[in-house]
């Protein structure tokens, strides 16, 4: 695939990874992904913005075959899916300088072995001239590493945003056409990668909104020719209060926990509370993360393995704590055979969740009538808490 023109002197380069199904050995990729780089050709200087994952390096180098000079390589982010091919680019263009933040220089030198003399460190707001075009570098730390920045091409009103506003979609469409599909993919991306840094992202979002942006060119997914679409989505995910939603990640071994979950779902439904239910025996963990973006309450359902929670539940609880969703309430339901320390174990795993814990419901063996009544009471308590908090 050849370079593709975005504006006069501005081109997309990169690679489409149609078959990748797991990112960082952790994140599901149901729709593959893309690795986007961009070339900006000014009247005096030429800049390459980011690179591609090392597995796709040959594609980028081939696209650059007709480019006899690159003066700058802008490294927004040190993670290898963006920076991994930079050493090959520097080998091809020995006079090129790597532009990064100070922290980016440190990380790129450590992770990729780039010599320190190849770097040009830029401050927040600093601009370099390419002749008839200029690049302004805006520091956006913790989107989603500490060194991240974006680049503003004022003459063409293009924001090169790296992971900011990204979406893992393998597509040969240069611009977003299916907003519904992209909204879901971008929300998954936000949930899995950006959600722990909501407060900082809100501040970085304010920086972006000051610009007269006509195009947002991310490093994953298609280019946004309607920037307001994705900026509004991010404002919702970052700033909006939680909604009247209960997320229930659960697993069952002999059916007892499933009985409790089904009872709770019915009781919450009767009280006008939306439920997102995930059986962790086969659920897409990315969809669970997406549900956590909006949820007001998390109820964990687990049987007891020896005296602790099921390993799948331990993983999901760790994930929820790491992602730091804006949920206000939490509880635990489940079953055990002879004894359990599930409540103590799971409660100790969520220090990052600023939630009020509603009294859990655990039953010994099959749920009895009293256990089912306790589930109904839990549903009533959740609905009341939502109402008191103004969660609609």
C-alpha positions in Angstrom: 0.0 0.0 0.0 1.4 3.4 -1.0 1.3 6.7 0.8 -2.1 8.3 0.8 -2.6 12.1 0.5 -4.5 13.8 3.4 -3.7 17.5 2.4 -1.1 19.3 0.3 2.2 17.9 1.4 0.7 15.7 4.1 0.4 11.9 3.7 -0.7 8.8 5.6 1.8 6.0 5.8 1.6 2.8 7.9 0.2 -0.7 8.0 -3.1 -2.5 8.6 -2.9 -5.5 10.8 -6.0 -7.5 9.8 -5.2 -10.6 11.8 -3.9 -9.4 15.1 -6.3 -10.5 17.9 -4.4 -9.7 21.1 -2.5 -6.5 22.1 0.3 -6.5 24.7 -0.6 -10.2 25.3 -3.6 -8.8 27.2 -6.1 -6.7 25.2 -8.5 -8.5 22.8 -8.5 -7.1 19.3 -11.8 -8.4 17.7 -11.3 -6.1 14.7 -7.6 -6.1 14.3 -5.8 -2.7 14.3 -3.7 -0.3 12.2 -0.4 1.5 12.9 -0.6 5.0 11.4 2.4 7.2 10.6 2.3 10.5 8.8 4.7 12.4 6.5 4.6 16.2 6.5 6.6 17.8 3.6 7.3 21.5 4.1 9.1 23.7 1.6 12.4 23.4 3.6 12.1 20.3 5.9 10.4 17.0 6.0 9.0 15.3 9.1 7.9 11.8 9.8 5.4 11.5 12.6 5.6 8.2 14.5 6.4 4.8 12.9 4.8 1.4 13.0 5.0 -1.8 15.1 8.3 -3.7 14.4 6.3 -6.6 12.9 5.2 -4.2 10.1 8.4 -2.3 9.7 9.0 -3.5 6.1 5.8 -1.9 5.0 6.8 1.5 6.3 10.3 1.3 4.9 8.9 0.4 1.5 6.5 3.4 1.6 9.5 5.6 2.3 11.5 4.3 -0.6 10.9 7.4 -2.7 11.7 9.8 0.1 15.3 10.8 -0.2 15.5 12.9 3.0 13.8 13.1 6.4 14.9 15.8 8.8 12.7 15.0 11.8 11.1 11.9 13.3 8.4 13.0 15.7 8.1 10.3 18.5 4.8 11.0 20.3 5.0 7.9 22.5 7.7 5.4 23.3 5.6 2.3 23.2 6.9 0.0 20.4 3.7 -0.1 18.3 4.4 3.6 17.5 8.2 3.8 18.0 9.5 0.3 17.1 10.5 1.1 13.6 12.3 4.4 14.4 15.7 2.8 14.6 15.4 1.5 11.1 14.2 4.9 9.9 17.2 6.5 11.6 19.5 4.0 9.8 18.0 5.0 6.5 18.2 8.7 7.2 21.4 9.3 9.3 20.9 13.0 9.6 17.4 12.8 11.0 16.7 14.0 14.5 14.1 12.4 16.9 11.8 14.9 18.4 10.3 14.0 21.7 9.6 15.2 25.2 12.4 14.9 27.8 10.7 11.8 29.3 10.3 10.4 25.8 14.0 10.7 25.1 14.7 8.8 28.3 12.3 6.0 27.5 13.2 5.7 23.8 16.9 5.5 24.6 16.2 2.7 27.1 13.7 0.7 25.1 15.1 1.1 21.6 18.7 2.0 22.2 18.5 5.2 20.2 21.7 7.2 20.8 21.2 10.4 22.9 22.8 12.6 20.2 20.0 11.8 17.8 17.4 13.5 20.0 15.9 17.0 19.9 13.8 17.6 23.1 10.9 20.0 22.7 9.0 21.9 25.4 5.3 22.1 25.7 4.0 24.5 23.1 7.3 24.7 21.2 7.1 25.1 17.4 9.5 24.1 14.6 9.4 25.4 11.1 9.4 23.1 8.0 9.3 26.2 5.8 5.7 26.8 4.6 4.4 24.5 7.4 5.1 24.4 11.1 4.7 21.8 13.8 3.7 22.7 17.3 4.2 20.1 20.1 1.7 19.9 22.9 2.6 17.8 25.9 -0.3 15.5 26.9 1.2 13.4 29.7 -0.5 10.1 30.7 -2.3 9.6 27.4 -1.4 6.9 28.3 2.3 7.0 29.3 4.1 9.8 31.1 6.0 11.0 28.0 3.1 11.4 25.5 2.5 14.5 23.3 0.5 15.4 20.2 1.5 17.6 17.2 -0.5 20.5 15.8 -0.1 21.4 12.1 -1.8 24.8 12.1 -1.6 25.5 8.4 -3.7 22.5 7.6 -5.7 22.4 10.9 -4.6 18.8 11.5 -4.0 17.3 15.0 -1.7 14.3 15.0 -2.9 12.7 18.3 -1.1 9.4 18.6 -3.0 7.2 21.1 -5.4 10.1 22.0 -8.7 9.3 20.3 -7.4 6.0 18.9 -9.4 2.9 18.0 -8.3 -0.6 17.2 -9.9 -1.2 13.8 -8.2 -2.8 10.8 -9.7 -0.8 7.9 -8.4 0.5 4.6 -10.8 3.5 4.8 -8.7 6.6 5.3 -11.5 8.5 7.1 -14.2 7.5 9.6 -17.4 6.5 7.7 -19.2 4.2 10.1 -19.5 6.3 13.3 -21.4 3.6 15.2 -18.6 1.1 14.7 -15.9 3.6 15.5 -17.7 4.9 18.6 -17.7 1.3 20.0 -14.1 0.6 19.1 -12.9 4.0 20.5 -14.9 3.4 23.7 -13.2 0.0 24.0 -9.9 1.6 23.4 -10.6 4.3 26.0 -11.8 1.8 28.6 -8.9 -0.5 28.2 -6.1 2.1 28.0 -7.2 5.6 28.9 -9.7 5.2 31.7 -7.2 5.0 34.6 -6.0 8.6 33.6 -9.5 10.2 33.3 -8.6 13.3 35.4 -5.4 14.1 33.5 -7.0 13.3 30.1 -9.7 15.9 31.0 -7.0 18.5 31.3 -5.4 17.4 28.1 -8.7 17.5 26.3 -9.1 21.1 27.3 -5.8 21.9 25.5 -7.0 20.2 22.3 -10.4 22.0 22.4 -8.6 25.4 22.1 -7.4 24.4 18.6 -9.3 25.0 15.4 -9.1 21.3 14.4 -10.5 20.1 11.1 -8.8 16.6 11.1 -7.7 14.4 13.9 -5.1 11.9 12.7 -4.6 9.2 15.4 -2.0 6.4 15.4 -4.7 3.6 15.5 -7.8 3.7 13.4 -9.2 6.0 10.7 -8.8 9.8 10.6 -11.6 11.9 12.0 -12.9 14.5 9.5 -15.6 15.3 12.1 -13.4 16.0 15.2 -16.4 17.0 17.3 -17.7 13.5 17.1 -14.8 11.9 19.0 -14.1 14.9 21.2 -17.7 14.9 22.4 -17.4 11.1 23.1 -14.3 11.6 25.2 -16.0 14.4 27.2 -18.8 12.0 27.9 -16.5 9.2 29.0 -14.2 11.4 31.0 -16.6 13.9 32.7 -20.1 12.6 32.7 -21.5 11.2 36.0 -22.1 7.4 36.1 -25.4 6.1 34.8 -28.1 4.0 36.3 -26.2 0.8 35.4 -25.1 -2.2 37.4 -22.2 -4.3 36.0 -22.2 -7.9 37.2 -19.0 -9.9 36.3 -19.5 -13.4 37.6 -18.7 -17.0 37.2 -20.5 -20.1 38.6 -19.2 -23.6 39.3 -22.2 -25.7 40.4 -25.0 -23.2 39.7 -25.5 -21.5 43.1 -23.8 -18.2 42.1 -25.8 -18.2 38.8 -29.0 -18.5 40.8 -28.1 -15.5 42.8 -27.1 -13.5 39.8 -30.3 -14.3 37.9 -32.3 -13.3 40.9 -30.4 -10.0 41.2 -30.8 -9.2 37.5 -34.5 -9.7 37.7 -34.9 -7.7 40.9 -32.9 -4.8 39.5 -34.8 -4.9 36.3 -38.1 -4.7 38.2 -36.7 -1.5 39.9 -35.7 0.2 36.6 -32.0 -0.4 36.9 -30.1 -1.4 33.7 -27.8 -4.4 34.1 -24.7 -5.5 32.1 -24.0 -9.1 32.9 -20.7 -10.9 32.1 -20.1 -14.6 32.6 -16.4 -14.7 32.9 -16.2 -18.3 31.7 -16.3 -16.9 28.1 -16.8 -13.1 28.2 -14.7 -10.7 26.2 -12.8 -8.8 28.9 -12.8 -5.7 26.7 -16.6 -5.5 26.7 -16.5 -5.7 30.5 -14.1 -2.8 30.5 -16.4 -0.8 28.2 -19.3 -1.4 30.5 -17.3 -0.1 33.5 -17.0 3.3 31.8 -20.6 4.2 32.6 -21.6 1.9 35.5 -22.7 3.3 38.9 -22.4 0.0 40.7 -20.3 -3.1 40.3 -21.5 -6.4 41.8 -19.0 -9.3 41.7 -20.5 -12.8 41.7 -18.2 -15.6 42.7 -18.1 -19.1 44.1 -15.5 -20.0 46.6 -12.4 -22.0 45.5 -10.8 -23.4 48.6 -11.4 -20.2 50.7 -11.0 -17.5 48.1 -12.6 -16.2 45.0 -12.5 -18.0 41.6 -9.3 -17.1 39.7 -11.4 -15.5 36.9 -13.0 -13.2 39.4 -9.7 -12.3 41.0 -8.5 -11.2 37.5 -11.6 -9.2 36.8 -11.4 -7.5 40.2 -7.7 -6.7 39.6 -8.7 -5.2 36.2 -11.5 -3.1 37.7 -9.1 -1.7 40.3 -6.5 -0.9 37.7 -8.9 0.8 35.4 -10.3 3.0 38.2 -13.9 3.5 36.8 -16.2 6.2 38.2 -18.5 3.7 39.9 -19.9 4.9 43.2 -21.0 1.5 44.8 -19.9 -2.1 44.9 -21.0 -5.4 46.4 -20.3 -9.1 46.3 -22.6 -12.1 45.9 -21.7 -15.7 45.8 -21.6 -19.1 47.4 -19.3 -21.4 49.3 -19.1 -25.0 50.4 -17.7 -25.1 54.0 -16.1 -21.7 54.5 -15.0 -18.6 52.7 -12.8 -15.5 52.9 -14.0 -14.1 49.6 -15.2 -10.8 51.1 -11.9 -10.1 52.8 -9.9 -11.1 49.7 -11.9 -9.0 47.2 -12.3 -6.0 49.4 -8.6 -5.8 49.9 -8.1 -5.8 46.1 -10.0 -2.6 45.2 -8.1 0.3 47.0 -8.4 2.4 43.8 -12.1 2.2 43.6 -13.7 5.1 45.5 -16.9 3.2 46.2 -19.3 2.6 49.1 -19.6 -1.1 49.7 -23.1 -2.3 50.0 -23.4 -5.4 52.4 -22.6 -8.6 50.4 -24.8 -11.7 50.1 -23.1 -15.1 50.4 -24.9 -18.4 50.8 -23.7 -21.8 51.9 -24.5 -24.3 49.2 -27.7 -23.8 47.2 -29.5 -20.5 47.9 -32.4 -20.8 50.4 -35.4 -18.6 50.5 -33.6 -16.3 53.0 -30.7 -15.9 50.6 -33.0 -14.9 47.7 -34.8 -12.4 50.0 -31.3 -11.0 50.8 -30.7 -10.6 47.0 -34.0 -8.7 46.7 -32.9 -6.4 49.5 -29.6 -5.8 47.8 -31.4 -4.8 44.6 -33.6 -2.5 46.6 -30.5 -1.0 48.3 -28.8 -0.4 45.0 -31.8 1.3 43.4 -32.2 3.5 46.5 -28.5 4.4 46.5 -28.7 5.4 42.8 -31.8 7.5 43.4 -30.2 9.3 46.5 -27.1 10.1 44.4 -29.2 11.5 41.5 -28.0 8.7 39.2 -30.5 8.4 36.3 
